[in-house]
């Protein structure tokens, strides 16, 4: 594997390098990307699994066609708070090296929000017998009220099935945000250095870098009444309730976001609003994007990931900033993003060169026509840079779906 040397040349702004070597991608190029589900084939804890073997599995069905208007590629979500720094760096390098070896366009996703079990020094405020214990860590996690005495020790997530997770971060905590920025400064230069040494005819292999991951408060990490007391009990006895997407902002669960609002100085009493929580999430994601932009990532290759559950709710506004192109998750409106009011409202006012369906999956019957039409509708806007299907493992054995994608990329 190549050794990446961080010289002044390699850390020059990515856009300037493109202009100098003629390797800029045509604005008309669009991508259908396949996200490799973490832990299902590719696993950042085992960097060797991000190598060419798992690229070739996709390439066997979708060979690269650099001259095609719609190209295919891979993406992977790197969670730097889930692994030791040296493991994380190696995983990113193995992934990028495999992309170069196989000529595969890639999207590098960096998630600092959802999985941070390897950083108890940020969240363990209650257990003196475990690593990272510090009572001051109450300031880095969410609360169920306006006092740090109401800090939480546990939360739950349901991305197909419910799991216990560490308490979600306070997106406004200075220590937490500083840690996020440190990871951006650690990982983004690796990507820039790799791109800088690519020959001109391979610069297109970097589709972009994506920051945030459905950046929001209260949905991807929720809390049950009396949740702290459940920590010492079997997970099998946990409540199993469903989120209520239209119940903004609590979603039918215990309201979170008090820590973020208090730290931000937005309010210190009363009831949080959806707009206030979205404001905190927006500031957090904009800070990460500004960090990447300062390192040299141009706007056309930097994407911010937002989401909305209730039509046109305030969280749709989160990925809009001057440093990045916005992206959203599409499930309810995967068949036709043009019907997503929150997305279309934001696109109407966006001056970004691109946007992305950065997390996308069509639910329902696996029929070739349905999938072909849905992908066509999503890519109908020429500013849609890519559709990232979540996940490859969920569609690789579905011949009707693979046929739909083949029909599009072989036009």
C-alpha positions in Angstrom: 0.0 0.0 0.0 1.2 3.5 -0.7 2.4 5.7 2.1 0.7 9.1 2.0 3.1 12.0 2.5 1.5 15.2 3.9 3.6 17.8 2.1 2.4 21.3 1.4 1.6 20.2 -2.2 -0.6 17.4 -1.0 -2.5 19.6 1.4 -3.2 22.3 -1.2 -6.9 23.0 -1.7 -8.5 20.1 -3.7 -10.3 22.5 -6.1 -7.0 24.2 -7.0 -5.4 20.8 -7.7 -8.3 19.9 -10.0 -8.0 23.2 -11.9 -4.3 22.6 -12.4 -4.4 19.0 -13.6 -7.6 19.1 -15.7 -9.1 16.2 -13.7 -12.3 17.9 -12.7 -15.4 15.8 -13.1 -18.1 16.9 -15.6 -21.0 18.6 -13.8 -23.2 16.3 -15.9 -21.9 13.2 -14.3 -24.1 11.5 -11.8 -23.5 8.5 -9.6 -25.4 5.5 -8.1 -23.4 4.6 -5.1 -23.8 1.5 -2.9 -23.1 1.9 0.8 -21.4 -1.1 2.3 -23.1 -1.7 5.7 -20.6 -1.4 8.5 -19.8 -4.8 10.0 -21.4 -6.7 7.1 -18.4 -7.4 4.9 -16.5 -4.2 5.5 -15.6 -3.5 9.1 -13.5 -0.5 10.2 -12.3 -2.5 13.2 -10.6 -4.8 10.7 -9.1 -2.5 8.1 -8.1 -5.3 5.8 -11.8 -5.9 5.1 -12.1 -2.6 3.4 -9.8 -3.8 0.6 -10.4 -4.7 -2.9 -12.2 -8.0 -2.2 -15.3 -6.2 -1.1 -15.0 -3.8 -4.0 -14.8 -6.6 -6.5 -18.0 -8.1 -5.2 -19.8 -5.0 -6.5 -17.6 -4.6 -9.6 -18.5 -8.1 -10.7 -22.1 -6.9 -11.3 -21.4 -3.2 -12.1 -18.0 -2.8 -13.9 -16.7 0.7 -14.0 -17.5 2.8 -17.0 -15.7 6.1 -16.6 -17.1 7.6 -19.8 -20.7 6.8 -18.8 -23.0 9.7 -17.7 -24.3 7.7 -14.8 -21.5 5.8 -13.0 -21.6 3.4 -10.1 -19.4 3.4 -7.0 -19.1 2.6 -3.3 -19.4 4.4 0.0 -18.6 3.5 3.6 -19.4 5.2 6.9 -16.3 5.8 9.0 -17.1 6.3 12.7 -13.9 7.7 14.2 -15.3 7.6 17.8 -15.8 3.8 17.4 -12.1 2.8 16.9 -8.6 3.8 18.0 -7.2 6.5 15.8 -4.5 4.3 14.3 -7.1 1.7 13.3 -9.3 4.4 11.8 -6.5 5.9 9.7 -5.5 2.5 8.4 -9.1 1.7 7.5 -9.5 4.9 5.5 -6.2 4.3 3.7 -7.1 0.7 2.8 -10.5 1.8 1.5 -8.9 4.6 -0.7 -6.2 2.3 -2.0 -8.7 -0.3 -3.0 -10.7 2.4 -4.8 -7.6 3.4 -6.8 -6.6 -0.2 -7.5 -10.1 -1.0 -8.9 -10.9 2.3 -10.4 -14.0 2.7 -8.3 -15.6 6.1 -7.5 -16.1 6.5 -3.8 -17.9 8.6 -1.2 -16.1 8.9 2.2 -18.7 9.3 4.9 -17.5 10.5 8.3 -19.9 10.0 11.2 -19.1 11.6 14.6 -22.7 11.5 16.0 -24.1 8.0 16.3 -21.4 5.6 17.5 -19.0 6.9 20.1 -18.6 4.0 22.4 -14.8 4.2 22.1 -14.8 7.7 23.7 -16.1 7.1 27.3 -13.8 10.0 28.2 -16.6 12.2 26.6 -19.7 10.4 27.9 -19.0 8.4 31.0 -20.2 10.7 33.8 -21.6 8.1 36.2 -19.4 4.9 36.5 -16.1 5.4 38.4 -15.2 1.8 37.7 -15.2 2.2 34.0 -12.8 4.0 31.6 -13.2 7.7 31.0 -15.1 8.5 34.2 -15.5 12.2 34.8 -18.6 13.8 36.4 -18.0 16.8 34.1 -19.0 14.6 31.2 -22.6 15.4 32.1 -22.0 18.5 29.9 -21.3 16.4 26.8 -24.5 14.3 26.8 -28.1 15.1 26.5 -30.5 15.9 29.4 -34.2 15.3 30.0 -34.5 18.8 31.7 -32.6 22.0 32.2 -30.2 20.7 34.9 -27.1 18.5 34.5 -28.7 16.4 37.2 -31.0 15.2 34.5 -28.2 13.9 32.2 -28.9 10.5 30.7 -26.8 7.3 30.9 -28.4 5.3 28.1 -30.5 5.7 24.9 -32.0 3.6 22.3 -31.8 3.4 18.5 -34.0 1.6 16.0 -32.6 1.2 12.5 -34.5 -2.0 11.8 -34.4 -3.3 15.4 -34.0 -1.6 18.7 -30.5 -1.5 20.4 -29.1 0.1 23.5 -26.6 2.8 22.8 -24.5 5.3 24.8 -26.2 8.6 25.7 -26.4 10.9 22.7 -24.0 13.8 22.5 -24.9 17.4 23.3 -24.3 18.8 19.9 -23.3 22.2 21.4 -20.8 20.9 24.0 -17.5 22.6 23.4 -15.5 19.5 24.4 -17.5 17.3 22.1 -17.4 19.6 19.1 -13.7 20.1 19.6 -13.3 16.3 19.5 -15.3 16.2 16.3 -13.1 18.8 14.7 -10.0 16.9 15.7 -11.3 13.9 13.8 -12.1 16.0 10.7 -8.5 17.3 10.9 -7.2 13.7 11.3 -9.1 12.0 8.5 -9.8 14.6 5.8 -6.1 15.2 5.0 -5.8 11.5 4.3 -8.4 11.8 1.6 -6.9 15.0 0.2 -3.5 13.5 0.0 -4.8 10.4 -1.7 -6.7 12.6 -4.2 -3.7 14.8 -4.8 -1.5 11.8 -6.0 -4.1 10.4 -8.4 -3.3 10.9 -12.0 -5.5 13.4 -13.9 -7.6 10.7 -15.5 -8.5 9.3 -12.1 -9.4 12.4 -10.1 -13.0 11.5 -10.7 -12.6 8.6 -8.2 -13.4 10.9 -5.3 -17.1 11.6 -5.5 -16.9 13.5 -2.2 -16.7 13.6 1.5 -19.9 13.5 3.5 -20.2 14.9 7.0 -23.1 14.5 9.4 -25.4 11.5 9.4 -29.1 12.5 9.6 -27.9 15.3 11.9 -30.8 15.9 14.4 -31.8 15.5 18.0 -34.2 13.0 19.4 -34.9 10.5 16.6 -31.8 8.4 16.0 -31.2 8.3 19.7 -34.3 8.3 21.9 -35.0 7.9 25.6 -37.7 6.1 27.6 -39.2 7.3 30.9 -36.9 6.1 33.7 -34.3 5.1 31.2 -31.3 5.5 33.5 -32.8 2.9 35.9 -33.1 0.4 33.0 -29.3 0.4 32.5 -28.8 -2.1 35.2 -31.6 -4.4 34.0 -31.7 -6.9 31.1 -32.1 -5.3 27.7 -34.7 -7.9 27.0 -37.0 -6.1 29.4 -36.6 -2.7 27.7 -39.8 -1.0 26.4 -40.3 -1.4 22.7 -42.3 1.6 21.6 -42.3 3.2 18.1 -41.3 6.7 17.4 -44.2 9.1 16.4 -42.6 11.1 13.5 -45.4 13.7 13.4 -45.0 14.5 17.2 -42.4 17.2 16.8 -40.1 17.5 18.6 -40.4 14.7 21.2 -41.5 12.0 18.7 -43.6 10.3 21.4 -40.6 9.8 23.6 -39.0 11.7 26.5 -38.0 15.1 25.2 -34.2 15.6 24.7 -32.2 18.6 23.6 -32.2 20.6 26.8 -28.4 20.4 27.2 -27.9 21.6 23.6 -30.2 24.5 24.0 -28.8 25.6 27.3 -25.2 25.3 26.2 -26.0 27.3 23.0 -27.7 30.0 25.1 -30.9 29.6 23.2 -33.1 29.1 26.3 -32.8 27.9 29.8 -36.4 27.1 30.7 -39.7 26.3 29.1 -40.3 23.7 26.3 -37.9 23.1 23.5 -39.2 23.7 20.0 -38.4 21.9 16.8 -37.0 25.1 15.2 -34.6 25.6 18.2 -33.3 22.0 18.1 -32.8 22.3 14.3 -30.9 25.5 14.9 -28.4 23.7 17.2 -28.0 20.8 14.8 -27.4 23.3 11.9 -24.7 25.1 13.8 -23.0 21.8 14.7 -23.0 20.5 11.1 -21.9 23.9 9.7 -19.0 23.9 12.1 -17.8 20.5 10.8 -18.2 21.6 7.2 -16.3 24.8 7.8 -13.4 22.7 9.3 -13.3 20.5 6.1 -13.5 23.5 3.9 -10.6 25.1 5.7 -8.6 22.0 5.1 -9.2 22.4 1.3 -12.3 20.4 0.4 -14.2 22.4 -2.2 -17.9 22.8 -2.0 -18.6 20.6 -5.0 -17.0 17.6 -3.2 -18.3 18.3 0.3 -21.8 17.0 1.3 -23.8 17.6 4.5 -26.4 15.0 5.6 -29.8 16.1 6.9 -33.1 14.5 7.3 -36.8 15.1 8.0 -39.5 12.8 9.3 -42.5 15.0 9.3 -43.1 16.9 6.0 -41.3 20.2 5.9 -40.2 20.1 9.5 -37.3 22.4 10.6 -34.7 19.6 10.6 -34.8 19.7 6.8 -32.9 23.0 7.0 -29.9 21.5 8.8 -27.6 20.6 5.9 -27.8 24.1 4.3 -24.6 26.0 4.6 -22.1 27.9 2.4 -19.4 25.3 2.7 -21.2 22.1 1.5 -23.8 20.7 -0.9 -26.9 19.5 1.0 -28.0 15.9 1.2 -31.0 14.2 2.7 -32.3 10.7 3.5 -35.1 9.5 1.3 -37.3 6.6 2.4 -40.9 8.0 2.4 -40.2 10.0 -0.7 -37.6 7.7 -2.4 -40.0 7.0 -5.3 -40.0 10.7 -6.2 -37.9 13.3 -4.2 -39.7 16.0 -6.1 -42.7 15.4 -3.8 -40.6 16.0 -0.6 -41.7 19.5 0.4 -38.9 20.2 2.8 -36.2 19.2 0.4 -37.7 21.1 -2.5 -38.1 24.2 -0.4 -34.5 24.2 0.6 -33.3 23.4 -2.9 -35.2 26.4 -4.2 -33.1 28.7 -2.1 -29.8 26.8 -2.3 -26.8 28.2 -4.3 -24.8 25.0 -3.9 -23.6 23.4 -7.2 -25.1 20.0 -6.3 -27.2 18.2 -3.8 -27.5 14.5 -3.0 -29.9 11.7 -2.1 -27.2 10.7 0.3 -29.2 7.9 2.0 -31.8 6.3 -0.2 -33.9 3.1 -0.2 -37.1 2.3 -2.0 -39.4 0.3 0.2 -42.1 -2.0 -1.1 -42.2 -4.6 -3.9 -38.8 -5.3 -5.5 -39.9 -4.7 -9.1 -37.6 -3.6 -11.9 -39.9 -0.9 -13.2 -40.6 0.6 -9.7 -36.9 0.9 -9.0 -36.0 2.2 -12.4 -38.6 4.8 -12.2 -37.7 5.8 -8.6 -34.0 6.2 -9.5 -34.9 8.1 -12.7 -37.0 10.5 -10.7 -34.3 11.0 -8.1 -31.7 11.8 -10.8 -34.1 13.9 -12.9 -32.7 17.0 -11.3 -29.3 17.5 -13.0 -27.9 19.0 -9.7 -28.5 15.7 -7.9 -24.9 14.5 -7.9 -25.5 11.0 -6.5 -27.9 8.5 -5.0 -26.4 6.4 -2.3 -28.4 3.2 -1.8 -28.5 1.9 1.8 -27.2 -0.8 1.7 -25.6 -3.0 -0.9 -26.1 -6.0 1.4 -29.8 -5.5 1.2 -30.1 -5.5 -2.6 -27.3 -7.6 -3.9 -29.4 -10.7 -4.1 -32.4 -8.9 -5.6 -32.2 -9.5 -9.4 -35.1 -7.1 -10.2 -33.3 -4.3 -8.4 -30.0 -5.0 -9.9 -31.6 -5.1 -13.4 -33.1 -1.7 -12.9 -29.8 -0.2 -12.0 -28.1 -1.9 -14.9 -30.7 -0.5 -17.3 -29.9 3.0 -16.1 -26.1 2.9 -16.1 -26.0 1.2 -19.5 -28.1 3.9 -21.3 
